Amino acid sequence: MNSRSKPALKKPALRKPAAKSAAKTSVVKKSAAKSVAKAKSSAKPASKTGKLPEWNLADLYSGIDAPEVARDLEKMDADCVAFETDYKGKLATGTANEDGGKWLAEAVRRYEAIDDLAGRLGSYAGLVHAGDSVDPKISKFYGDVSERLTAASTHLLFFALELNRVDDDILTRAMQAPELAHYRPWIEDLRKEKPYQLDDKLEQLFLEKAQTGYSAFNRLFDQTISGLRFKVGAKELAIEPTLNLLQDRDGAKRKTAAEALAKTFKANERTFALITNTLAKDKDISDRWRGFQDVADSRHLNNRVEREVVDALVASVRAAYPKLSHRYYALKAKWFGKKRLAHWDRNAPLPFAATDVIGWPDARNMVLTAYRGFSPKMADIAERFFTDRWIDAPVRPGKAPGAFSHPTTPSAHPYVLMNYQGKPRDVMTLAHELGHGVHQVLAAKNGALMAPTPLTLAETASVFGEMLTFRRLLAQTKSAKQRQALLAGKVEDMINTVVRQIAFYSFERAVHTERKNGELTATRLGEIWLSVQGESLGPAIEIKAGYENYWMYIPHFIHSPFYVYAYAFGDCLVNSLYAVYENAAEGFAERYLDMLAAGGTKHYSELLRPFGLDAKDPKFWDGGLSVIAGMIDELEAMG
């Protein structure tokens, strides 16, 4: 949920562009949210993982009852009212004055300061809620802060709308002033929203009704999914420990966990179908009023990416299914001595893979060593997440599933949430989220309005961090079988990041398109899910009964419609970027960190230019996908 170029204040919507969530997180590997993928977490005994860190949110506020929270809420209310009084109805004339650029720059500066304060409040409420979404007191705090943010932001709503009505020539002249020129990237991005703006009263209505509309259903989803329990044997487990069992070495446990997931999802299908239908209809209404033509166009605009670029990515990935996922899963089935694998065996550990639990100190060392080998500056930033308690790693009842890195606000610092259980994929998740964190720290200098990065590049730093860690581990591994296991694990991660995310995107497109003609039953949603999954997974994966309801727990469908293609975008981009790195002379690390530090001040095409990469080139995506295919070639050669 990129707050970039949004007229409204940030709300406690925890998952930001970089915030990883559980779509890439849950089922399989959540390379930092790697889609239903890497977020599998179920508490590992402390004796095996070592003591796991819990974040210290006191850098934001000391507690939900802290007097500073009430003070800042009151300050935000007062600042918003004062801002409206000083500027509403005056932007056109004020900007046209002789010192219009300086005058408008002061207005933007005040707007940014309010945004930063609101970001601090909203981030704190969201992070506390992510840590425990079932505590009634925390849930009330989260809801109350969200309502206060929305109410306050109604006084700011006029600003972006009115600014976009200022004549182009007047604004161009005003931006000759250095003070306003600083905000040029934000203003230019804001102007791209102009064709889709409504009049002020409608915008205010949309904003205020969100609390009882999509925001309420987002909250219902979070609380429902965190409160679900799955009967596995004699135990009643939360979703993360249950999903984690899908990676257990014992096939019987994987099957039992899969059946427990299916049973509980089935029992709750009406709730999840209602949430999905409501949010899809809510988005359809908003898109229709704003004039978006395609169901994903609002996401593309938010990402500052052209529809044809995304369409080319999707087409390339779908065309590559046979040489990627279909071929790999056939190979994996052979390693298990089978022709086909049941869907609950898709992420099973390989028979020859090491089974040791990786302790937290070792995970920390693996990632920081890999980062330091690339750039000492990058490692130094990442190390602060450990030393300053910016990470929350244990699995706890009520804690949000998956993993993410929340940027909070530039006057503070990011926080990472994960559910660490000592698996190799958990190490990759740590590398992924710390990549986000480094990116967010570097971009913070751009301020609250221009630090956030569009999703098209939000996954670049995270996936690059994973690749650095993977390559370091591979180089240090001497055993041929363990090298094979590492390589296979990386291929699975990449399939979960690229193939699986595009399948998710295809599912969303089908659901949102069909929803225009009426509600979809849970059965129909399951049919669409099975269709896209069957296409992407291929004949070597046998989809058993119960899998039709696995769409229910993927948070990105709820929190950020069409977010998921950003993972595939980022993975293919990083494959190409890493190839440049391997062949580069001196200076690559500096150029890379400069790209991250740009935040949202430049279009992705401009940021990629120094590396000789062009995402608009039809061959660009095929190049990224060929890296995955090449790894599968290598695995096939190993036997």
C-alpha positions in Angstrom: 0.0 0.0 0.0 2.0 2.7 -1.3 1.2 6.0 0.3 3.0 7.8 -2.5 1.1 10.5 -4.2 -2.0 9.9 -2.1 -3.9 12.9 -0.8 -5.0 11.1 2.3 -2.9 10.6 5.4 -1.2 7.3 6.0 -3.4 5.0 7.8 -2.5 1.9 9.9 -2.4 -0.1 6.8 0.6 -2.1 7.7 1.6 -3.6 4.5 3.3 -1.1 2.4 5.0 -1.6 -0.9 7.8 -3.2 0.8 5.9 -4.6 3.5 5.8 -8.1 2.9 2.8 -9.8 3.8 1.5 -13.1 3.4 0.7 -13.5 -0.1 4.2 -14.3 -0.7 4.5 -15.6 2.5 2.5 -18.3 3.6 2.3 -21.3 1.8 5.6 -21.7 0.6 8.3 -19.5 0.9 8.1 -16.1 1.9 11.2 -14.7 0.7 10.1 -11.8 2.5 6.8 -12.3 1.8 7.4 -14.5 -0.9 4.0 -15.3 -1.7 2.4 -18.0 -0.2 5.6 -19.1 0.1 8.1 -18.2 2.5 6.2 -17.2 5.4 5.8 -20.4 6.9 6.2 -20.0 10.5 5.6 -22.1 13.5 7.4 -21.6 16.6 10.6 -23.5 16.9 11.9 -24.4 20.3 14.2 -21.6 21.6 16.8 -24.3 22.3 17.1 -24.9 18.6 16.8 -21.5 17.1 18.3 -19.6 20.0 16.7 -16.6 21.6 14.7 -14.7 19.0 14.4 -10.9 19.1 11.2 -9.0 19.7 11.1 -5.5 18.3 11.2 -2.4 20.5 8.5 -0.1 19.3 9.4 2.6 21.9 11.2 4.5 19.1 7.7 5.3 18.0 5.7 5.3 21.3 6.3 3.6 24.6 2.8 2.0 24.7 -0.7 2.3 23.4 -1.6 4.3 26.6 1.4 6.6 26.3 0.5 10.3 26.8 2.6 11.0 23.7 0.0 9.2 21.5 -2.8 11.3 22.7 -0.6 14.4 22.4 0.3 13.6 18.8 -3.3 12.8 17.8 -4.3 16.2 19.1 -1.5 17.9 17.4 -2.3 16.1 14.1 -6.0 17.2 14.4 -5.0 20.8 15.1 -2.3 20.9 12.3 -4.8 19.5 9.8 -7.5 22.1 10.6 -4.9 24.9 10.6 -3.6 23.7 7.2 -7.0 23.7 5.7 -7.7 27.2 7.1 -4.5 28.6 5.7 -4.6 27.0 2.2 -8.0 25.8 1.1 -9.3 27.7 -1.9 -6.1 29.7 -2.2 -3.7 27.4 -4.1 -4.4 28.8 -7.6 -4.0 32.5 -6.6 -1.2 31.9 -4.1 0.9 29.9 -6.7 0.3 32.5 -9.4 1.9 35.3 -7.2 5.4 36.6 -7.7 6.7 34.4 -4.9 4.3 31.6 -5.7 6.9 28.9 -5.8 8.2 29.7 -2.4 4.7 30.1 -1.0 3.6 26.7 -2.3 6.8 25.0 -1.2 6.0 26.1 2.4 2.5 24.6 2.0 4.0 21.3 0.7 6.5 21.3 3.6 3.7 21.6 6.1 1.7 18.9 4.4 4.7 16.6 4.5 5.3 17.3 8.2 1.7 16.3 8.9 2.1 13.2 6.8 5.2 12.2 8.7 3.4 12.6 12.0 0.4 10.7 10.8 2.7 8.0 9.5 4.3 7.6 12.9 0.9 7.2 14.5 -0.5 4.9 11.9 2.6 2.8 11.7 2.7 2.3 15.4 -0.9 1.3 15.6 -0.4 -1.1 12.7 2.7 -2.7 14.1 1.2 -3.2 17.5 -1.8 -4.8 15.8 0.4 -7.1 13.7 2.1 -8.3 16.8 -1.2 -9.3 18.4 -4.3 -8.9 16.2 -6.6 -10.8 18.6 -6.2 -8.7 21.8 -9.4 -6.7 22.1 -7.6 -3.7 23.7 -5.1 -3.6 20.8 -7.8 -4.0 18.2 -9.7 -1.1 19.7 -6.6 1.0 19.7 -5.9 0.1 16.1 -9.4 0.9 15.0 -9.6 4.2 17.0 -6.3 5.5 15.6 -7.4 4.5 12.1 -10.6 6.5 12.6 -8.7 9.5 13.9 -6.4 9.5 10.9 -9.2 9.3 8.5 -11.1 12.1 10.2 -8.0 14.3 10.3 -7.2 13.6 6.7 -10.5 15.0 5.5 -9.1 18.4 6.2 -6.1 17.7 3.9 -8.1 16.1 1.1 -8.5 19.4 -0.7 -4.8 19.9 -1.1 -3.9 17.4 -3.7 -7.2 17.9 -5.5 -6.8 21.7 -5.6 -3.1 21.5 -6.5 -4.0 19.4 -9.5 -6.4 22.1 -10.7 -3.6 24.7 -10.8 -2.8 25.7 -14.4 0.2 23.8 -15.9 1.9 27.0 -16.9 1.5 28.6 -13.5 2.8 25.5 -11.8 5.8 25.3 -14.2 6.8 28.8 -13.4 6.4 28.3 -9.7 8.7 25.3 -9.8 11.5 27.5 -10.9 11.8 28.4 -7.2 14.5 26.0 -5.7 12.3 25.4 -2.7 9.4 24.0 -4.8 11.8 22.3 -7.3 12.8 20.0 -4.5 9.2 18.6 -4.6 9.0 18.3 -8.4 9.0 14.4 -8.4 6.1 14.4 -6.0 4.2 17.1 -7.8 4.7 15.4 -11.2 3.5 12.1 -9.8 0.5 13.8 -8.3 -0.4 15.3 -11.7 -0.7 11.7 -13.0 -3.6 11.2 -10.7 -5.5 14.2 -12.1 -7.6 12.3 -14.7 -9.0 10.0 -12.0 -9.9 12.6 -9.4 -13.4 13.3 -8.4 -14.8 16.5 -7.0 -13.9 17.4 -3.4 -17.2 16.2 -1.8 -17.0 12.8 -3.5 -13.4 12.4 -2.5 -14.3 13.1 1.1 -17.2 10.7 1.0 -14.9 7.9 -0.4 -12.4 8.6 2.3 -14.8 8.7 5.2 -16.8 5.7 4.0 -13.6 3.6 3.8 -13.7 3.0 7.5 -16.9 1.2 7.2 -16.1 -0.2 3.8 -12.8 -1.7 2.6 -10.8 -0.9 5.7 -13.4 -2.7 7.9 -13.2 -5.8 5.7 -9.4 -5.7 5.7 -9.6 -5.7 9.5 -12.2 -8.5 9.5 -9.9 -10.6 7.3 -6.9 -10.0 9.6 -8.8 -10.9 12.8 -10.5 -13.9 11.2 -7.3 -15.4 9.8 -5.4 -14.9 13.0 -8.2 -16.4 15.1 -8.5 -19.6 13.0 -7.4 -22.9 14.5 -6.5 -26.0 12.7 -6.8 -29.5 14.3 -3.6 -31.3 13.5 -3.6 -34.6 15.4 -4.3 -33.7 19.0 -3.2 -30.1 18.7 -5.2 -27.0 17.7 -2.7 -24.8 15.8 -2.8 -21.3 14.4 -2.3 -20.8 10.6 1.5 -20.3 10.7 2.4 -23.5 12.5 0.0 -25.4 10.3 1.4 -24.0 7.1 4.9 -24.7 8.4 4.0 -28.4 8.5 3.7 -28.4 4.7 7.5 -28.2 4.8 7.9 -31.0 7.3 10.1 -33.9 6.3 7.4 -36.4 7.3 4.9 -36.8 4.4 2.2 -38.0 6.8 2.4 -34.7 8.7 2.3 -32.7 5.5 -0.9 -34.5 4.4 -2.5 -34.1 7.8 -1.7 -30.4 7.9 -3.1 -29.9 4.3 -6.3 -31.7 5.3 -6.6 -29.6 8.5 -6.2 -26.4 6.4 -8.8 -27.6 3.9 -11.3 -28.5 6.7 -11.0 -25.2 8.5 -11.1 -23.1 5.3 -14.2 -25.0 4.2 -15.9 -24.2 7.5 -15.2 -20.5 7.0 -15.7 -20.2 3.3 -18.8 -18.0 3.6 -16.9 -15.4 5.5 -14.0 -15.4 3.1 -16.2 -15.4 0.1 -18.1 -12.4 1.5 -14.9 -10.5 2.2 -13.6 -11.2 -1.3 -16.9 -10.3 -3.0 -17.3 -7.1 -1.0 -13.8 -5.8 -1.6 -13.9 -6.7 -5.3 -17.2 -4.8 -5.7 -15.9 -1.9 -3.6 -12.9 -1.6 -6.0 -15.2 -1.9 -9.0 -17.3 1.0 -7.8 -14.3 3.1 -7.1 -12.7 2.3 -10.5 -15.9 3.1 -12.3 -16.3 6.4 -10.7 -12.7 7.3 -11.3 -12.7 6.2 -14.9 -10.2 3.3 -14.8 -10.8 1.0 -17.7 -9.0 -2.2 -16.7 -9.4 -3.9 -13.3 -5.6 -3.5 -12.6 -5.1 0.0 -14.0 -5.3 1.7 -10.6 -2.5 -0.5 -9.4 -0.4 0.2 -12.5 -0.9 3.9 -11.9 0.1 3.6 -8.3 3.2 1.6 -9.4 4.0 4.2 -12.1 4.3 1.3 -14.6 2.7 1.1 -18.0 0.0 -1.6 -18.5 1.8 -2.9 -21.6 4.9 -3.6 -19.5 3.0 -5.7 -17.0 1.1 -7.4 -19.8 4.4 -8.4 -21.4 5.7 -9.7 -18.1 2.6 -11.8 -17.5 2.6 -13.2 -21.1 6.3 -14.1 -20.8 5.9 -15.9 -17.5 2.8 -17.8 -18.5 4.5 -18.9 -21.8 7.5 -20.1 -19.7 5.4 -22.3 -17.3 6.3 -25.5 -19.2 10.1 -24.9 -19.0 10.0 -23.6 -15.5 7.5 -24.9 -13.0 6.2 -27.9 -15.0 9.8 -29.1 -15.6 11.0 -28.5 -12.1 8.1 -30.3 -10.4 8.6 -33.3 -12.7 12.2 -33.3 -11.6 11.2 -33.1 -7.9 8.7 -35.9 -8.3 11.5 -38.0 -9.7 13.7 -37.3 -6.6 10.8 -38.5 -4.5 10.5 -41.7 -6.6 7.1 -40.7 -7.9 5.5 -39.6 -11.2 3.3 -37.0 -9.5 3.4 -35.1 -6.2 0.3 -34.3 -4.1 -0.1 -30.5 -3.7 0.9 -30.8 0.0 4.3 -32.2 -1.2 5.1 -29.2 -3.5 7.3 -27.5 -0.9 8.5 -30.7 0.9 12.2 -30.7 1.8 14.2 -32.7 -0.6 15.2 -36.2 0.5 18.9 -35.3 0.4 18.6 -31.8 1.9 20.1 -31.1 5.3 17.5 -31.1 8.1 19.3 -29.2 10.8 17.5 -26.2 12.3 19.5 -23.0 11.6 19.9 -21.0 14.8 19.2 -17.3 14.8 22.8 -16.3 15.4 23.8 -18.3 12.4 21.1 -16.8 10.2 22.2 -13.4 11.2 25.8 -14.1 10.4 24.9 -15.7 7.0 23.0 -12.7 5.9 25.3 -10.0 7.2 28.3 -11.7 5.8 26.7 -11.9 2.3 25.7 -8.3 2.5 29.2 -7.2 3.7 30.8 -9.0 0.8 28.8 -6.8 -1.5 28.9 -3.5 0.3 30.1 -2.7 3.9 27.6 0.2 4.0 24.8 -2.2 3.2 25.8 -4.6 5.9 26.2 -1.7 8.5 22.6 -0.6 7.8 21.3 -4.2 8.1 23.2 -4.8 11.3 21.2 -2.0 13.0 18.1 -4.1 12.7 19.7 -6.6 15.0 21.5 -4.3 17.4 18.7 -1.8 17.8 15.8 -4.3 18.0 14.1 -3.4 14.8 13.1 -7.1 14.2 10.3 -9.2 15.7 11.1 -12.8 14.9 9.2 -15.3 17.2 6.0 -17.1 16.4 3.2 -16.0 18.8 -0.5 -16.6 19.0 -2.4 -13.8 17.3 0.7 -12.5 15.5 0.3 -11.7 11.8 1.5 -14.5 9.6 4.3 -14.1 7.1 6.8 -11.4 7.1 7.3 -7.8 6.1 9.4 -4.7 6.5 7.4 -1.7 7.3 9.1 1.6 6.5 7.1 3.5 9.1 8.1 7.1 8.5 11.3 8.9 7.6 11.7 10.5 11.0 11.8 7.0 12.5 13.1 3.8 10.9 11.7 0.6 9.5 10.7 -2.5 11.5 10.8 -6.1 10.3 8.3 -8.8 11.3 8.9 -12.4 10.5 8.0 -15.8 12.0 11.4 -17.5 12.3 11.5 -21.3 12.7 15.1 -22.1 11.6 14.4 -23.3 8.1 16.7 -22.4 5.1 13.7 -20.5 3.7 13.5 -18.5 6.9 17.1 -17.4 6.3 16.1 -16.3 2.8 13.1 -14.4 4.3 15.5 -12.6 6.7 17.7 -11.7 3.8 14.7 -10.5 1.8 13.2 -8.3 4.5 16.5 -6.8 5.4 16.9 -5.9 1.7 13.6 -4.0 2.1 14.9 -2.4 5.3 18.1 -1.2 3.8 16.2 0.3 0.9 13.8 2.0 3.3 16.6 3.5 5.4 18.5 4.8 2.3 15.3 6.3 0.8 14.2 8.0 4.0 16.3 11.1 3.2 13.8 12.0 0.5 11.1 12.8 3.1 7.7 11.4 3.8 6.3 12.3 0.3 9.1 11.0 -1.8 10.7 8.1 0.2 8.1 5.5 -0.7 9.1 3.4 -3.7 6.6 2.2 -6.3 6.0 -1.6 -6.2 7.9 -2.0 -9.5 11.1 -1.4 -7.6 10.0 -2.2 -4.1 11.0 -5.8 -4.5 14.3 -5.2 -6.2 16.4 -4.7 -3.0 14.7 -7.5 -1.2 15.2 -10.1 -4.0 18.7 -8.8 -4.6 19.5 -9.4 -0.9 18.2 -12.9 -1.2 20.4 -13.5 -4.2 23.5 -12.3 -2.5 22.8 -14.6 0.5 22.1 -17.6 -1.8 25.2 -17.1 -3.8 27.3 -16.8 -0.7 25.9 -20.0 0.8 26.3 -21.9 -2.5 29.9 -20.8 -2.8 30.6 -22.0 0.8 28.9 -25.4 0.4 31.3 -28.2 -0.5 29.0 -31.2 -0.5 27.6 -31.9 -4.0 24.3 -33.1 -2.6 23.9 -30.0 -0.4 24.8 -27.8 -3.4 22.1 -29.5 -5.3 19.6 -29.0 -2.4 20.5 -25.3 -2.2 20.1 -24.8 -5.9 16.8 -26.7 -5.9 15.6 -24.5 -2.9 16.5 -21.4 -4.8 14.7 -22.6 -7.9 11.6 -23.3 -5.8 11.8 -19.8 -4.3 12.1 -18.3 -7.7 9.1 -20.3 -9.0 7.1 -19.2 -5.9 8.2 -15.6 -6.6 7.6 -15.5 -10.4 5.3 -18.3 -11.5 3.2 -18.4 -8.4 2.7 -14.7 -8.2 1.7 -14.4 -11.8 -0.8 -17.2 -11.2 -2.1 -15.2 -8.2 -2.4 -12.2 -10.5 -4.3 -14.2 -13.0 -6.6 -15.4 -10.3 -7.3 -11.8 -9.2 -7.9 -10.6 -12.7 -10.5 -13.4 -13.2 -12.2 -12.7 -9.9 -12.4 -9.0 -10.3 -13.6 -9.3 -13.9 -16.3 -11.8 -13.2 -17.4 -9.9 -10.1 -18.7 -7.1 -12.3 -21.5 -9.5 -13.3 -22.5 -10.5 -9.8 -21.3 -12.3 -6.7 -19.1 -15.3 -6.9 -19.8 -18.2 -4.6 -17.0 -19.9 -2.7 -17.4 -22.8 -5.1 -16.9 -20.5 -8.1 -13.9 -18.9 -6.5 -12.4 -22.3 -5.9 -13.0 -23.2 -9.5 -11.1 -20.2 -10.7 -8.3 -20.9 -8.2 -7.9 -24.5 -9.4 -7.8 -23.4 -13.0 -4.9 -21.0 -12.6 -3.1 -23.3 -10.2 -3.4 -26.2 -12.6 -2.0 -24.1 -15.4 0.9 -22.9 -13.4 1.9 -26.0 -11.5 1.6 -28.4 -14.4 0.9 -32.2 -14.6 3.5 -33.3 -12.0 1.5 -31.7 -9.2 -1.7 -33.6 -8.3 -4.2 -31.2 -6.8 -6.2 -33.1 -4.2 -9.6 -32.3 -2.7 -9.5 -29.4 -0.4 -7.0 -27.3 -2.3 -9.8 -25.4 -3.9 -10.1 -23.2 -0.8 -6.5 -22.2 -0.4 -7.1 -18.8 -2.0 -8.7 -17.8 1.3 -5.6 -17.0 3.4 -3.6 -14.9 1.0 -3.5 -11.4 2.4 -2.4 -9.5 -0.7 -5.7 -10.3 -2.3 -7.3 -8.4 0.5 -4.9 -5.6 1.4 -3.3 -4.7 -1.9 -5.2 -6.0 -5.0 -2.9 -6.9 -7.8 0.2 -6.2 -5.7 1.5 -9.7 -6.5 3.0 -9.0 -9.9 5.6 -6.8 -8.2 7.3 -9.9 -7.0 7.7 -11.4 -10.4 8.7 -7.9 -11.7 11.4 -7.7 -9.0 12.7 -11.2 -9.4 13.1 -11.0 -13.2 14.6 -7.6 -12.8 17.1 -8.8 -10.1 18.1 -11.7 -12.3 19.1 -9.2 -15.0 20.6 -6.8 -12.5 22.7 -9.6 -10.9 24.1 -10.6 -14.3 25.2 -7.0 -14.7 26.8 -7.2 -11.3 28.8 -10.3 -12.0 30.2 -8.8 -15.2 30.7 -5.3 -13.8 33.9 -3.5 -13.1 34.2 -1.3 -10.0 31.4 0.9 -8.9 28.4 -1.4 -9.2 27.6 -1.4 -5.5 27.7 2.4 -5.4 25.4 2.7 -8.4 23.1 0.1 -6.8 22.9 2.0 -3.5 22.3 5.2 -5.3 19.4 3.6 -7.0 17.9 2.6 -3.7 18.5 5.9 -2.1 16.5 7.6 -4.9 13.3 6.3 -3.3 10.3 7.6 -5.3 12.1 10.5 -6.9 12.7 8.8 -10.2 10.8 6.6 -12.6 11.9 3.0 -12.7 13.2 3.4 -16.3 15.5 6.2 -15.3 16.8 4.2 -12.3 17.6 1.2 -14.5 19.3 3.2 -17.2 22.8 3.3 -15.5 22.7 -0.5 -15.6 21.8 -0.8 -19.3 18.4 -2.4 -18.5 15.2 -1.6 -20.2 12.0 -3.2 -18.9 10.1 -2.0 -22.0 12.2 -4.2 -24.2 10.1 -7.4 -25.0 13.2 -9.5 -24.6 13.9 -8.1 -21.1 11.6 -10.5 -19.2 12.7 -13.5 -21.2 16.3 -12.8 -20.1 15.3 -12.9 -16.4 13.3 -16.1 -16.9 16.2 -17.8 -18.6 18.2 -17.5 -15.4 15.7 -19.8 -13.7 15.6 -22.1 -16.7 19.4 -22.3 -16.6 19.3 -23.4 -12.9 16.8 -26.1 -13.8 19.2 -27.2 -16.6 21.9 -27.5 -14.0 19.7 -29.5 -11.7 18.7 -31.9 -14.5 22.4 -32.4 -15.3 23.1 -33.4 -11.6 20.5 -36.2 -11.9 
